Amino acid sequence: MEVSLTPELEKRIADKVGTGLYDSASEVVRESLRLLFSAEDTRARRLEQLHADIQVGLDELDRGEGIPGDRAFAEVTEFLERKRRP
């Protein structure tokens, strides 16, 4: 596999190797890819959880368990004000 990098990326990789934390540019790239894939997995799990949470809310609304928007806004505002207090 051949990969082309910008001079800036090459410099940053070389700087990482220069710190002594990595033995080679390949190690830096492998670690970078592991972090990228981990971040993608985390993002996907968070999105799945968000969809599940939204569905819970929609199901509650379907059962008539919702509250009026002005009341919800007031409750959120009050909650945020309490959090701001020391």
DAJOWO-V265998 format. One record per residue. RES is the residue in one small letter. SS is DSSP state (@ for helix, = for strand, . for the rest). NEAR is the number of other C-alpha atoms within 8 Angstrom. D_FIRST is the distance of its C-alpha to the first C-alpha in Angstrom with 1 decimal. Layout:
RES;SS;NEAR;D_FIRST
RES;SS;NEAR;D_FIRST
This chain:
m;.;2;0.0
e;.;3;3.8
v;.;4;6.6
s;.;4;10.2
l;.;7;13.0
t;.;6;16.7
p;@;6;18.9
e;@;7;20.6
l;@;8;17.6
e;@;9;16.7
k;@;8;20.4
r;@;8;20.7
i;@;11;17.9
a;@;9;19.7
d;@;8;22.9
k;@;11;21.9
v;@;13;20.9
g;@;8;24.3
t;.;7;26.2
g;.;7;25.6
l;.;7;24.5
y;.;11;20.9
d;.;7;20.1
s;.;7;16.8
a;@;10;14.6
s;@;6;12.1
e;@;9;15.3
v;@;12;16.1
v;@;9;13.0
r;@;8;13.4
e;@;8;17.0
s;@;8;16.5
l;@;8;14.6
r;@;8;17.4
l;@;8;20.0
l;@;8;18.6
f;@;8;18.7
s;@;8;22.1
a;@;8;23.5
e;@;8;22.5
d;@;8;24.2
t;@;8;27.2
r;@;8;27.5
a;@;8;27.5
r;@;8;30.2
r;@;8;32.3
l;@;8;32.2
e;@;8;33.3
q;@;8;36.1
l;@;8;37.1
h;@;8;37.5
a;@;8;39.5
d;@;8;41.7
i;@;8;42.3
q;@;8;43.3
v;@;8;45.7
g;@;8;47.3
l;@;8;47.6
d;@;8;49.2
e;@;10;51.6
l;@;9;52.6
d;@;7;53.1
r;.;6;55.5
g;.;6;57.3
e;.;7;56.2
g;.;6;55.1
i;.;6;56.9
p;.;6;57.9
g;@;6;55.4
d;@;6;58.0
r;@;8;58.5
a;@;9;54.8
f;@;8;54.4
a;@;8;57.3
e;@;8;56.0
v;@;8;52.5
t;@;8;54.3
e;@;8;56.6
f;@;8;53.7
l;@;8;51.8
e;@;8;55.1
r;@;7;55.7
k;@;7;52.2
r;@;6;52.9
r;.;5;56.1
p;.;3;56.1
